[in-house]
Amino acid sequence: MTTPLTLDTAPGRGGRVVLVATGEIDLSNIDTFTLALSTAATGGDGALLVDLSAVEYLDSAAISTLAAHADRIELVAHPILMSVLKVSGLTELTT
């Protein structure tokens, strides 16, 4: 059974917006994640901080969505995701 996705947007330092995701990001909730990411990326000053430290699973749809926004985001990730982020090339595209 998958862990439900919850998303929260909060103000960060210096006017930066922080999008905090908890749960799993997959095809069943990618539309919700994409909308939250797109909306948060247009608010605030500077790069959007996407906090995935409470996410333990990303599928290819989530990787694709993150890659599409790579020029506007910085990632904080759970250690279990690092191999996927490296193999997908996201670590080369984002901070």
QUIMO-V298544 format. One record per residue. N is the residue number from 0. PSI is psi as a letter, one per 40 degrees, with the letter a starting at -180 (999 if undefined). OMEGA is omega in radians with two decimals (none if undefined). Layout:
BEGIN
[[N/PSI/OMEGA] [N/PSI/OMEGA]]
END
This chain:
BEGIN
[[0/h/-3.12] [1/i/3.06] [2/h/-3.12] [3/i/3.12] [4/h/2.97] [5/i/-3.11] [6/h/3.11] [7/h/3.08] [8/h/-3.11] [9/i/3.05] [10/h/3.09] [11/a/-3.13] [12/i/3.02] [13/f/3.12] [14/e/3.12] [15/i/3.07] [16/i/3.10] [17/h/3.04] [18/h/-3.12] [19/h/3.11] [20/i/3.09] [21/h/3.13] [22/a/3.14] [23/i/3.10] [24/h/-3.10] [25/a/-3.07] [26/d/-3.10] [27/d/-3.10] [28/e/-3.07] [29/d/3.13] [30/d/3.11] [31/d/3.13] [32/d/-3.14] [33/d/3.12] [34/d/3.13] [35/d/-3.14] [36/d/3.13] [37/d/3.14] [38/d/-3.12] [39/d/-3.11] [40/d/-3.13] [41/e/3.13] [42/i/3.06] [43/i/3.14] [44/h/3.10] [45/a/-3.09] [46/i/3.05] [47/h/3.04] [48/h/3.11] [49/h/-3.09] [50/h/3.12] [51/f/-3.07] [52/e/3.09] [53/e/3.09] [54/h/-3.13] [55/e/3.13] [56/h/3.02] [57/h/3.02] [58/a/-3.07] [59/d/3.09] [60/d/3.11] [61/d/3.10] [62/d/3.13] [63/d/3.12] [64/d/3.11] [65/d/3.14] [66/d/3.13] [67/d/-3.14] [68/e/-2.99] [69/d/-3.12] [70/e/-3.10] [71/e/-3.06] [72/i/2.90] [73/i/-3.06] [74/i/2.88] [75/h/-3.00] [76/i/3.01] [77/h/-3.12] [78/d/-3.13] [79/d/-3.13] [80/e/-3.00] [81/d/-3.14] [82/d/3.11] [83/d/3.14] [84/d/3.11] [85/d/-3.13] [86/d/-3.13] [87/e/-3.11] [88/e/-3.12] [89/d/3.12] [90/d/3.09] [91/d/-3.06] [92/d/-3.08] [93/i/3.04] [94/999/none]]
END
